[in-house]
Amino acid sequence: MNGAAPPSPDGEGRAVLRTPRLRLPLVTEQDLEELWRLHSDPAAFLHDSTAPLTAKGQMAWVLRQWVAHAESGGAAGYRRVLPAGGGDLLGIVGLAPLDSAAGPLLSAYWRLHPAAQGQGLATEALRAVLGMLRPGDPEVVAVTAARNAPSLALARRLGFRPGRPGREVPGGRAGDVLLVLDRPAARG
């Protein structure tokens, strides 16, 4: 499972992924304040083509979607990135169902606090999440700004490759690129 321990239940019976340095519980409605601090921090969006959130209500709406994804089971869901030994939120990673012209997809997401960047934490966390994928799961994609060198490098480390030329980039933002996870074991 790519260095991650098998999921173990938290106090509410929900699966928590663990890696040597991290604990990755699914998000809950109680995570609003810490997720709002992360997603309203301009420094966390430095290389991104999207802007930080400007109203806590925006984060509350997004968090409701993330909780719904987590409750859908399977590999879908967003997970808080926490130090294994306890401590404050380092970031968030996850996979969300996404409908596209090509059919159902799973969209990879990651965002870390600036102080947690550059330490391999996003790579470690996402490897654990991607390790939950099963052969029948939808194709996994990531969308990032073409100028976002740190995200592009992370995606390459995880096995993402550029989508074929002309393929629709979900979200429709100018300057974004589509990356597709190379999953040889899932081919059939």
Summary of the structure (lengths in Angstrom):
residues: 188
radius of gyration: 15.7
end to end distance: 20.8
largest distance: 46.2
contacts: 573
relative contact order: 0.16
helix: 30%
strand: 30%
